Amino acid sequence: MDTLTNTPAAPISTWQMRRWPQPAETSIPAWIYSDPSLFQREMEVFYDGPHWNFVGLECEIEAPGAYKRSWIGTRSVVMVRGADGAINVLENRCAHRGSQLCWESKGVVKDFTCPYHHWNYDLEGNLLGLPFLRGAMGKGGMPRDFKKSEHGLRKLRVARFNGVVWATFSDETPSLEDYLGEEILGLVDRATGRGKKKLRLLGYNRQLLPSNWKLYLENSRDPYHATLLHSFFLTFGLLRTDTAFKAVPTLKGRHGIMASTYSAATAGQQNEVTKELSNLKSDFMLEDMEVVRPVDEMGDSSMINFSVMPSIFFQQHGNSLALRHLIPKSASETELAWTHYGFEDDDETMNRRRLKQANLMGPAGYVAIDDSEVLAKMQPVVAHAPESVQLVTMGGTEHQPMDTMVTETLIRGFYSYYREQMGL
């Protein structure tokens, strides 16, 4: 306690002095969820470093000058459509004194003007002008050797694939295709219309979680909990432990795939597996059952969800398609931003179905609300027991593809990659 201000003292960072517990492959130390210095290092490694980050969809900024504010870790960026139709991603930080340039989430502009000192930039981030460049009344002003060309906004590298926009701060990041790898690239292609369809924006959900970003990332790679915590999935047969399933870590655990099958014929069946699950509510019904009766639009009877390190989760729950953006705010706070989409050639029936089934996700979603509650309760526990160790041995000790939901192979894969990148 700070006796002068009567406020709690800032937590002391000790992660550089710690060692990952053994066996490393199946152990997760609780101290990684609450250390602010470790959090800052994670932002440098995974968000400022050689990783591609999702920033938005092309259909969100269709007109010249249309922009969307987004985030790469804790750093705000602006995705904007240039006058030539190109998409630029700029750091949302004035080159003068560091003021945030865009305060609104979306809009259409001819150029950008900083609200603080009115420095003005074009849609490519080049400095166009500034007030009192040569001073006023013969006094003040910028030095004669000041060059506007040297004081533009920071421009990020940009990659586009099937209407999805990615950006990176690092010049060392490999091509998007190499970064994603063949398996993930193929799934992005599948989720976005295989290059034959144009995406249509349906809407957004946002929420703030009082938990560390890695707790949510673990959750998104954890099929083991899905039919235990989420009674909605099991009750309506959208995800079942007794159906075909694959959990596939890729590129040494960098990314993770969860592929399940759905059949209306077996959705309500009971057997020895379902009888073990106390959260099966066989007598539950919805007023509108279209919410839980998807059609097989992909033609493969599969629902494939996958996580791309560090910040994005491609979601397919029935006919609800969305990108779930993970935005770390601090060591103990994370924002989730869902971008729901469909395709321009969707008829009214499919559009309605997508919107109804989107109610599974979001802050009050039939399914997502369970995760929010559990992680909010988990954060203070791990924060107050930093020496404790989590166990991830379900399904073995390695991170290899498995054909069962009853596994933590994707979590083991993630932490294998995490330890390598962080030097832990």
C-alpha positions in Angstrom: 0.0 0.0 0.0 1.2 3.5 -0.9 0.9 5.3 2.4 1.0 8.7 0.8 -2.0 8.2 -1.5 -3.6 5.3 0.3 -3.8 3.2 -2.9 -2.6 -0.3 -3.6 0.9 -0.6 -4.8 1.5 -1.6 -8.4 2.2 -5.3 -8.8 5.9 -6.1 -9.0 7.0 -7.8 -12.2 9.0 -11.0 -11.6 8.5 -13.0 -14.8 12.1 -12.6 -16.0 13.2 -14.3 -12.8 10.7 -17.2 -13.2 11.0 -20.5 -14.9 8.2 -22.4 -16.7 7.2 -25.4 -14.6 8.0 -28.9 -15.7 6.9 -30.8 -17.6 6.6 -27.7 -19.8 4.4 -29.4 -22.4 1.5 -30.0 -20.0 1.9 -27.2 -17.4 0.7 -23.6 -17.5 1.9 -21.3 -14.7 -0.7 -18.9 -13.4 1.7 -16.0 -13.2 1.4 -15.5 -17.0 -2.1 -14.1 -16.6 -1.5 -11.1 -14.4 2.0 -9.7 -14.8 1.8 -6.2 -16.5 5.4 -6.3 -17.6 4.9 -9.8 -19.2 1.8 -8.4 -20.9 3.8 -5.5 -22.4 6.4 -8.0 -23.7 3.6 -10.1 -25.3 2.4 -7.0 -27.1 5.8 -6.4 -28.5 6.3 -10.0 -29.6 2.9 -11.0 -30.9 1.4 -7.7 -32.0 4.3 -5.3 -32.9 6.4 -8.3 -34.1 6.3 -10.5 -37.2 2.7 -11.5 -37.1 -0.3 -10.7 -39.3 -3.3 -9.2 -37.5 -6.9 -9.0 -38.7 -8.1 -5.4 -39.0 -11.4 -5.6 -40.9 -13.4 -6.6 -44.0 -13.2 -4.8 -47.3 -17.0 -4.5 -47.3 -16.8 -2.3 -44.2 -15.1 0.5 -46.2 -16.5 0.4 -49.7 -16.4 4.1 -50.7 -13.2 6.2 -51.1 -12.5 7.9 -47.8 -14.5 5.3 -45.8 -12.6 4.2 -42.7 -12.9 1.9 -39.7 -10.9 2.2 -36.5 -9.4 -1.2 -35.4 -6.8 -2.5 -33.0 -3.6 -4.4 -33.2 -3.0 -5.4 -29.6 -3.2 -2.2 -27.6 -2.4 0.0 -30.5 -5.2 1.7 -32.4 -5.1 1.7 -36.2 -7.3 3.0 -39.0 -8.2 1.0 -42.1 -9.2 3.4 -44.9 -10.1 3.2 -48.5 -7.9 5.4 -50.6 -9.0 7.6 -53.5 -7.5 5.0 -55.9 -9.5 2.2 -54.3 -6.4 0.8 -52.4 -6.8 -0.1 -48.7 -4.4 1.6 -46.3 -3.8 0.8 -42.7 -2.4 3.7 -40.6 -1.4 3.9 -37.0 -4.0 6.1 -35.3 -1.4 8.4 -33.8 -0.6 11.9 -35.0 3.1 12.2 -36.0 3.3 15.5 -34.1 2.5 14.9 -30.5 1.0 11.4 -30.5 -2.7 12.4 -30.2 -5.3 9.9 -31.4 -6.4 11.0 -34.8 -9.7 9.2 -35.3 -12.1 9.1 -32.3 -15.0 7.6 -34.1 -15.3 3.9 -34.9 -16.4 4.4 -38.5 -16.9 7.2 -41.0 -16.2 8.8 -44.4 -13.6 11.6 -44.8 -11.7 13.4 -47.5 -8.6 13.5 -45.3 -7.7 13.3 -41.6 -7.1 16.2 -39.3 -5.7 15.8 -35.8 -8.1 17.5 -33.3 -5.2 18.6 -31.1 -3.1 20.9 -33.3 -4.9 20.3 -36.7 -2.1 18.6 -38.6 -3.7 17.3 -41.7 -3.0 14.0 -43.6 -4.3 12.5 -46.8 -5.8 9.0 -47.0 -2.4 7.4 -47.5 -1.1 9.0 -44.3 1.0 11.7 -45.9 1.2 15.0 -44.1 -0.5 17.7 -46.2 -0.2 20.7 -44.0 -0.2 22.2 -40.5 -1.2 25.5 -39.0 1.4 28.3 -38.7 4.1 26.4 -40.6 5.9 29.7 -41.0 4.8 31.1 -37.7 2.6 34.2 -37.0 3.4 37.9 -37.2 7.0 36.9 -38.2 7.5 34.8 -35.1 7.6 31.1 -34.4 6.9 28.4 -36.9 8.7 25.3 -37.9 12.4 25.2 -38.8 13.2 25.9 -42.5 14.5 22.4 -43.0 11.3 20.8 -41.8 10.0 18.4 -44.5 6.4 17.3 -44.5 7.4 14.2 -46.4 9.3 13.0 -43.3 6.4 13.4 -40.9 3.5 11.3 -42.1 1.5 8.7 -40.2 3.1 5.3 -39.7 1.9 3.0 -42.5 1.5 -0.7 -41.9 2.1 -3.5 -44.4 -1.3 -4.7 -45.7 -2.5 -8.0 -47.1 -5.9 -8.8 -48.5 -7.5 -12.2 -49.1 -11.1 -12.8 -50.2 -12.3 -9.6 -48.7 -10.4 -10.0 -45.3 -7.8 -7.3 -44.5 -4.7 -8.0 -42.5 -1.9 -5.7 -41.3 1.5 -6.0 -39.6 3.9 -3.5 -38.1 6.9 -5.6 -38.9 8.9 -5.7 -42.1 10.1 -9.2 -41.2 6.6 -10.8 -41.3 6.5 -13.4 -44.0 3.8 -13.4 -46.7 0.3 -13.9 -45.5 0.1 -17.2 -47.4 3.3 -18.5 -45.6 2.2 -17.1 -42.3 -1.2 -18.8 -42.4 0.1 -22.0 -43.9 -1.7 -24.2 -46.5 -4.4 -25.7 -44.1 -5.5 -22.4 -42.6 -5.4 -20.6 -45.9 -7.7 -23.2 -47.4 -10.1 -22.7 -44.5 -10.1 -18.9 -44.8 -10.9 -19.5 -48.5 -13.8 -21.8 -47.5 -15.2 -19.4 -44.9 -15.1 -16.4 -47.3 -16.8 -17.9 -50.4 -13.8 -19.4 -52.2 -13.1 -16.2 -54.1 -16.5 -16.5 -55.9 -18.6 -14.5 -53.5 -18.5 -11.0 -52.1 -18.9 -10.5 -48.4 -21.8 -8.6 -46.9 -21.5 -7.0 -43.5 -24.4 -8.0 -41.2 -23.4 -6.3 -37.9 -21.3 -6.2 -34.8 -21.2 -7.3 -31.1 -18.7 -6.0 -28.6 -17.9 -6.7 -25.0 -15.3 -6.2 -22.4 -14.1 -9.2 -20.4 -12.3 -8.8 -17.1 -9.8 -11.5 -18.0 -6.4 -11.9 -19.5 -6.3 -12.4 -23.3 -4.7 -15.8 -23.1 -7.5 -17.2 -21.1 -9.9 -16.4 -23.9 -7.5 -17.7 -26.5 -7.2 -20.9 -24.6 -11.0 -21.1 -24.5 -11.3 -20.7 -28.2 -8.9 -23.7 -28.7 -10.6 -25.9 -26.1 -13.1 -28.4 -27.5 -13.1 -30.4 -24.2 -15.3 -27.8 -22.5 -17.8 -27.3 -25.3 -20.4 -29.9 -24.4 -19.8 -29.6 -20.7 -20.1 -25.9 -20.1 -22.4 -25.1 -23.0 -25.6 -27.0 -22.4 -27.2 -25.1 -25.4 -24.8 -26.8 -27.8 -25.5 -30.3 -26.4 -29.3 -29.8 -25.9 -29.9 -28.9 -29.5 -27.3 -31.1 -31.0 -25.2 -28.4 -32.6 -22.0 -29.9 -31.1 -21.8 -33.4 -29.6 -19.0 -35.4 -28.1 -20.1 -38.5 -30.0 -19.9 -37.1 -33.5 -16.8 -36.9 -35.9 -14.4 -34.2 -34.7 -10.9 -33.1 -35.5 -8.6 -30.9 -33.4 -5.6 -29.8 -35.5 -2.7 -27.6 -34.3 -0.8 -26.1 -37.3 2.6 -24.6 -37.8 4.0 -25.8 -34.5 0.9 -24.6 -32.6 0.7 -21.1 -34.1 -2.8 -21.7 -35.3 -5.6 -24.2 -34.3 -8.5 -25.9 -36.1 -11.7 -27.4 -34.6 -13.8 -29.2 -37.2 -17.1 -30.9 -36.2 -19.9 -32.5 -38.1 -23.7 -31.8 -37.8 -26.6 -33.9 -38.8 -30.2 -33.1 -38.1 -30.9 -36.8 -38.0 -28.6 -37.4 -35.1 -28.9 -34.1 -33.3 -31.4 -35.4 -30.8 -30.2 -38.9 -30.3 -29.2 -40.1 -26.8 -26.6 -42.8 -26.1 -24.0 -43.8 -23.5 -22.0 -40.6 -24.1 -24.9 -38.1 -23.8 -26.2 -39.9 -20.7 -23.0 -39.0 -18.9 -23.7 -35.3 -19.4 -25.9 -33.8 -16.8 -26.4 -30.6 -18.7 -28.4 -32.3 -21.5 -31.9 -30.7 -21.3 -33.9 -33.0 -23.5 -37.2 -31.3 -22.8 -36.0 -27.8 -23.8 -37.6 -26.1 -26.8 -37.2 -22.7 -28.5 -40.1 -20.6 -29.7 -38.2 -20.4 -33.0 -36.3 -23.6 -33.8 -34.7 -22.1 -36.9 -32.1 -20.7 -34.5 -30.8 -24.3 -34.0 -31.5 -25.8 -37.4 -28.7 -24.9 -39.8 -28.6 -25.9 -43.4 -25.5 -27.4 -45.0 -24.4 -24.4 -47.1 -20.8 -25.5 -47.5 -21.8 -28.9 -48.8 -19.5 -30.9 -46.4 -21.8 -31.3 -43.3 -19.0 -29.6 -41.3 -18.8 -26.7 -38.9 -15.2 -25.5 -38.9 -13.9 -23.0 -36.4 -10.3 -22.0 -36.4 -8.0 -19.6 -34.5 -5.2 -17.6 -36.2 -2.5 -16.3 -33.9 -2.6 -13.8 -32.3 -5.9 -12.1 -32.6 -8.7 -13.7 -34.7 -11.1 -16.6 -34.6 -13.1 -17.6 -37.7 -16.5 -18.7 -36.4 -19.0 -21.0 -38.1 -21.8 -21.9 -35.8 -24.5 -23.4 -38.1 -25.0 -20.6 -40.6 -23.7 -17.9 -38.4 -20.4 -16.6 -39.9 -18.3 -14.2 -37.9 -14.8 -13.0 -37.2 -14.2 -12.9 -33.4 -11.4 -10.3 -32.8 -9.4 -10.6 -29.6 -8.2 -7.2 -28.4 -6.0 -7.2 -25.3 -6.4 -4.1 -23.2 -4.3 -4.9 -20.1 -3.0 -7.9 -18.2 -6.5 -8.4 -16.8 -8.9 -7.0 -19.4 -9.8 -8.0 -23.0 -12.2 -6.7 -25.5 -14.1 -9.1 -27.9 -15.4 -7.7 -31.2 -17.5 -9.9 -33.4 -17.9 -8.9 -37.1 -20.9 -10.9 -38.5 -21.0 -11.4 -42.2 -22.8 -13.2 -45.0 -22.6 -13.1 -48.8 -24.1 -10.6 -51.2 -25.9 -13.4 -53.1 -27.7 -14.7 -49.9 -31.4 -14.7 -50.3 -33.7 -13.3 -47.6 -34.2 -16.7 -46.0 -30.5 -17.3 -45.5 -30.0 -13.7 -44.4 -32.7 -14.2 -41.7 -31.2 -17.5 -40.7 -27.7 -16.0 -40.2 -29.1 -13.2 -38.1 -31.1 -15.6 -35.9 -28.2 -18.0 -35.4 -25.9 -15.1 -34.5 -27.7 -15.0 -31.2 -25.5 -17.9 -30.0 -22.6 -15.4 -29.8 -22.1 -11.9 -28.4 -22.3 -10.6 -24.8 -25.6 -12.2 -24.1 -25.4 -15.1 -26.6 -27.0 -18.4 -25.8 -23.5 -20.0 -25.8 -20.9 -17.1 -25.5 -22.4 -15.9 -22.2 -21.1 -19.1 -20.5 -17.5 -18.4 -21.5 -17.7 -14.8 -20.4 -19.0 -15.8 -16.9 -16.4 -18.5 -16.4 -13.4 -16.4 -17.4 -14.5 -13.4 -15.4 -14.6 -15.7 -12.3 -11.3 -17.3 -13.3 -9.1 -14.2 -13.6 -9.1 -13.2 -9.9 -8.3 -16.8 -8.9 -5.2 -17.1 -11.1 -4.2 -13.5 -10.2 -4.2 -14.3 -6.5 -2.4 -17.6 -6.9 0.5 -16.9 -9.3 2.5 -19.9 -8.1 -0.3 -22.3 -9.0 0.0 -24.5 -12.1 -2.7 -25.5 -14.6 -2.7 -29.0 -16.0 -3.4 -29.7 -19.7 -3.0 -33.5 -20.1 -6.4 -34.3 -21.6 -5.7 -36.4 -24.7 -2.0 -36.9 -24.0 1.1 -34.8 -23.6 1.9 -33.8 -27.2 0.4 -31.3 -29.6 -0.6 -33.3 -32.6 -3.9 -33.7 -34.6 -6.6 -35.7 -32.8 -10.0 -37.0 -33.8 -11.8 -36.3 -30.6 -13.2 -33.4 -28.6 -11.9 -34.8 -25.4 -8.4 -33.3 -25.8 -6.3 -30.2 -24.9 -3.9 -30.7 -27.8 -4.7 -27.2 -29.2 -3.9 -25.5 -25.9 -0.6 -27.5 -25.6 0.2 -26.4 -29.2 -0.5 -22.8 -28.4 1.8 -22.7 -25.4 4.5 -24.5 -27.3 4.5 -21.7 -29.8 4.1 -19.1 -27.0 7.1 -20.3 -25.1 9.3 -20.4 -28.2 8.3 -16.8 -29.2 8.6 -15.4 -25.7 11.9 -17.3 -24.8 10.3 -18.9 -21.8 
